[in-house]
Amino acid sequence: MFYLEEIEPEVYRRKSRNVTLLMLAVFMVIGFIFARLSLYYLGPYSNSPMVLNFMGAFVGLLITAFIFKQFLSTKPFMYEAMYGFRLKRNLMHITNRLRPIQQAVEQQDPKAMKILRFYHLGLTQMHQFEQNSSALLDLQAEKRQLEQQMEALGLELNQWGFDPESVQAYPLNPDE
């Protein structure tokens, strides 16, 4: 179960930027080291130093990803960046099945309405994080219409939680 959290957009942007810079610095150091090592150890066996450099940099990228995933993803300084990643991932679960969910909302399906309401709340938060005000304006009409439908059925508007399994009832391909 994933829950929306109150995070200030400025804090999210600042901490995500810091994590990105840290990730870039770690990758540069590890990538350069492995690029040099690949040239040093494999250079005599290859006529293409460019390929060896790319291989070393790719190994550096894999090691950097491993370090961040295994050791740093649970650290407090990574919290906002990981929250944004999880939010985007959960929104993508809904986006992949958005058409069938919208069709179910048109049929007054309360479960679909709750999923779509979470989607709207999550998108709003993500657009605020990314300072995407034009997308927020585009979303307002659809949000208001859904709110009116939910109020008419007496459903709670504060859908802060989302279970990714709940979208399984709606097919990936609407023709299924």
C-alpha positions as CSV (number, residue, x, y, z in Angstrom):
1,M,0.0,0.0,0.0
2,F,1.3,3.4,-1.0
3,Y,0.2,6.6,0.8
4,L,0.6,10.2,-0.4
5,E,2.6,12.3,2.1
6,E,2.9,16.0,2.7
7,I,6.2,17.1,1.4
8,E,7.0,20.6,0.5
9,P,7.8,21.0,-3.2
10,E,10.9,23.1,-2.5
11,V,12.3,20.5,-0.1
12,Y,11.6,17.8,-2.6
13,R,13.4,19.6,-5.4
14,R,16.3,20.6,-3.2
15,K,16.9,17.1,-1.8
16,S,16.3,15.4,-5.2
17,R,18.8,17.7,-6.8
18,N,21.4,16.9,-4.1
19,V,20.8,13.2,-4.5
20,T,21.2,13.6,-8.3
21,L,24.5,15.5,-7.9
22,L,25.8,12.9,-5.4
23,M,24.8,10.1,-7.8
24,L,26.6,11.9,-10.6
25,A,29.7,12.4,-8.6
26,V,29.8,8.7,-7.5
27,F,29.3,7.6,-11.1
28,M,32.0,9.9,-12.4
29,V,34.6,8.6,-9.9
30,I,33.7,4.9,-10.4
31,G,33.2,5.3,-14.1
32,F,36.5,7.0,-14.6
33,I,38.3,4.4,-12.5
34,F,36.8,1.5,-14.4
35,A,37.3,3.1,-17.8
36,R,41.0,3.6,-16.9
37,L,41.3,0.1,-15.5
38,S,39.7,-1.4,-18.6
39,L,42.2,0.4,-20.8
40,Y,45.1,-0.6,-18.6
41,Y,44.3,-4.3,-18.3
42,L,42.5,-4.9,-21.6
43,G,44.2,-2.4,-23.8
44,P,46.9,-4.8,-25.1
45,Y,44.1,-7.1,-26.3
46,S,42.0,-4.6,-28.1
47,N,42.5,-2.1,-31.0
48,S,39.6,0.1,-29.9
49,P,40.2,2.1,-26.7
50,M,36.8,3.8,-27.2
51,V,35.0,0.5,-26.7
52,L,37.1,-0.2,-23.6
53,N,36.3,3.2,-22.2
54,F,32.6,2.6,-22.8
55,M,32.8,-0.8,-21.2
56,G,34.5,0.6,-18.2
57,A,32.0,3.4,-17.9
58,F,29.1,0.9,-18.2
59,V,30.6,-1.2,-15.4
60,G,30.9,1.9,-13.4
61,L,27.2,2.7,-14.0
62,L,26.2,-0.8,-12.9
63,I,28.3,-0.5,-9.7
64,T,26.9,2.9,-9.0
65,A,23.3,1.7,-9.4
66,F,24.1,-1.3,-7.1
67,I,25.6,1.0,-4.4
68,F,22.6,3.3,-4.4
69,K,20.0,0.5,-4.5
70,Q,21.6,-1.7,-1.9
71,F,23.2,0.7,0.5
72,L,21.9,4.3,0.1
73,S,18.2,4.0,-0.9
74,T,17.1,3.6,2.7
75,K,19.2,6.5,4.1
76,P,17.3,9.6,5.4
77,F,18.9,12.0,2.8
78,M,17.4,9.8,0.0
79,Y,13.8,9.8,1.4
80,E,12.3,12.5,-0.8
81,A,13.9,11.1,-4.0
82,M,12.7,7.6,-3.2
83,Y,9.3,8.9,-2.4
84,G,9.1,10.6,-5.8
85,F,10.3,7.4,-7.5
86,R,7.6,5.4,-5.7
87,L,4.9,8.0,-6.4
88,K,5.7,8.0,-10.1
89,R,5.8,4.2,-10.2
90,N,2.3,3.9,-8.6
91,L,0.9,6.6,-10.9
92,M,2.3,4.5,-13.8
93,H,0.3,1.5,-12.6
94,I,-2.8,3.6,-13.0
95,T,-1.7,5.3,-16.3
96,N,-1.2,1.8,-17.9
97,R,-4.9,1.1,-17.2
98,L,-6.3,4.6,-17.4
99,R,-8.8,4.1,-20.3
100,P,-10.6,1.1,-18.7
101,I,-10.6,2.9,-15.3
102,Q,-12.1,6.0,-16.9
103,Q,-14.7,3.8,-18.6
104,A,-15.6,2.3,-15.3
105,V,-15.9,5.8,-13.7
106,E,-18.4,6.6,-16.5
107,Q,-20.4,3.6,-15.4
108,Q,-20.4,4.9,-11.8
109,D,-18.0,2.3,-10.4
110,P,-17.0,3.5,-6.9
111,K,-13.7,1.5,-6.9
112,A,-12.6,3.1,-10.2
113,M,-13.6,6.5,-8.8
114,K,-11.4,6.0,-5.8
115,I,-8.5,4.9,-8.0
116,L,-8.9,7.8,-10.3
117,R,-9.2,10.2,-7.4
118,F,-5.9,8.9,-6.0
119,Y,-4.4,9.4,-9.5
120,H,-5.6,13.0,-9.6
121,L,-4.2,13.7,-6.1
122,G,-0.9,12.0,-7.0
123,L,-0.5,13.8,-10.3
124,T,-1.3,17.1,-8.6
125,Q,1.5,16.4,-6.1
126,M,4.0,15.4,-8.8
127,H,3.2,18.4,-10.9
128,Q,3.7,20.6,-7.9
129,F,7.1,18.9,-7.2
130,E,8.1,19.5,-10.8
131,Q,6.6,23.0,-11.0
132,N,4.4,22.0,-13.9
133,S,1.6,24.6,-13.6
134,S,0.2,24.1,-17.1
135,A,-0.4,20.4,-16.4
136,L,-2.1,21.3,-13.1
137,L,-4.5,23.6,-15.1
138,D,-5.2,20.9,-17.6
139,L,-6.2,18.5,-14.8
140,Q,-8.6,20.8,-12.9
141,A,-11.7,20.2,-15.0
142,E,-11.4,16.5,-14.9
143,K,-10.8,16.6,-11.1
144,R,-13.8,18.8,-10.5
145,Q,-16.1,16.5,-12.5
146,L,-14.8,13.4,-10.6
147,E,-15.3,15.2,-7.3
148,Q,-18.9,16.0,-8.2
149,Q,-19.6,12.4,-9.1
150,M,-18.0,11.1,-5.9
151,E,-19.9,13.6,-3.8
152,A,-23.2,12.5,-5.5
153,L,-22.4,8.9,-4.5
154,G,-21.3,9.9,-1.0
155,L,-17.7,8.7,-1.5
156,E,-14.8,10.1,0.5
157,L,-12.7,12.6,-1.6
158,N,-9.5,12.1,0.4
159,Q,-8.1,9.0,-1.3
160,W,-4.5,9.2,0.1
161,G,-3.8,5.5,-0.2
162,F,-3.4,3.3,-3.2
163,D,-3.0,-0.5,-3.5
164,P,-1.4,-1.4,-6.8
165,E,-3.3,-4.7,-6.8
166,S,-6.6,-2.7,-7.0
167,V,-6.0,-1.9,-10.7
168,Q,-5.7,-5.5,-11.7
169,A,-9.5,-5.7,-12.1
170,Y,-9.2,-3.3,-15.1
171,P,-7.6,-4.9,-18.2
172,L,-4.4,-3.5,-19.7
173,N,-6.1,-3.7,-23.1
174,P,-9.6,-2.3,-23.0
175,D,-10.7,-4.8,-25.7
176,E,-10.0,-7.8,-23.4
